[in-house]
Amino acid sequence: MQPEWAARFWARVDKNGPISELGTPCWIWTGPQAGKGYGYPCFNGKHEYAHRLAWELAYGPIGNGLTIDHRCHVPLCVNAEHLRCVTQKQNIENQRNGIRQSANGVRGVTRGRWGVGFTAQLKHEGKCIYLGTYATLEEAEQAAVNGRARLFTHSDGR
């Protein structure tokens, strides 16, 4: 990457962003954005995600089949200390929120059969793993968090 382009890139970064759960500030991309809130600058006539460019500026090329994961869970963050190079599976394991279609907003929890209780489950290595049915949403959520923490290599369970 050319030095003059790198200077233009960093000029669009606010290094005084919020302090992340990692204990250091997020560096917030202030330039153009793509869907889902990711930075999306144009480099040599081609758009690229800002966090991927930040990784390459700090560490070099991204390996084939790998993606860049935000450990801080802030899509606009380009602080290389908050990023890590992972497989797509590992990136999915590190997600935080419930899926968009989730009626209750809790990842890995659905309403129990016949509308009774809440079922916790997760998908791991292509298999659906049943974690139990619980009386409350909170209990089911905790079971899902514990299951992810136990089985996923790149997740704190949340």
C-alpha positions, 0 to 999 in steps of 0.5 A, spaced: 500 500 500 502 506 498 505 511 503 500 517 501 494 512 501 496 510 508 496 517 510 489 519 507 486 512 510 489 514 517 486 521 516 479 519 516 480 515 523 478 518 530 483 514 535 479 517 541 473 512 540 470 509 546 474 504 550 472 497 548 471 491 553 479 490 551 481 496 555 483 500 549 480 505 545 476 503 538 479 507 533 473 509 529 473 510 521 469 516 519 469 515 512 464 512 507 460 506 510 457 500 507 451 496 509 451 493 517 456 499 519 463 497 516 467 502 513 468 502 506 473 506 503 475 506 495 483 504 494 486 504 487 479 505 484 476 499 488 472 499 495 475 495 500 473 494 508 476 499 512 478 494 518 481 489 512 485 495 510 487 497 517 489 489 518 494 489 512 497 496 514 499 493 521 500 486 519 501 485 512 496 481 507 490 477 509 491 469 508 487 465 503 480 463 506 481 468 512 477 474 514 478 479 519 474 479 526 473 485 530 474 482 538 471 489 540 465 488 536 465 495 533 464 494 526 467 501 525 473 500 529 480 499 525 484 499 531 489 493 529 489 491 536 482 489 536 482 485 530 484 478 529 485 474 522 480 468 523 476 463 519 469 464 517 467 459 522 471 462 528 468 469 526 461 466 526 463 463 533 465 470 536 458 474 534 454 477 540 447 478 538 441 474 536 440 473 529 435 478 526 430 473 525 430 471 532 423 473 536 426 474 542 433 477 540 437 472 544 442 468 540 441 460 541 434 461 544 428 459 541 421 459 544 420 452 547 415 447 544 407 449 544 410 456 547 412 453 553 419 455 556 425 457 552 430 452 548 437 453 548 441 450 542 447 451 538 450 449 532 457 446 532 461 443 527 455 442 523 451 439 528 445 442 532 447 441 540 441 441 544 442 445 551 436 444 554 429 447 555 428 452 561 423 456 564 425 463 563 429 466 557 434 468 562 436 461 564 436 459 557 440 465 555 445 463 560 445 455 558 447 458 551 452 462 553 455 457 557 455 452 551 458 457 546 464 458 551 465 451 552 465 449 545 467 455 541 474 457 540 473 464 539 468 466 543 467 469 550 460 465 550 456 472 550 
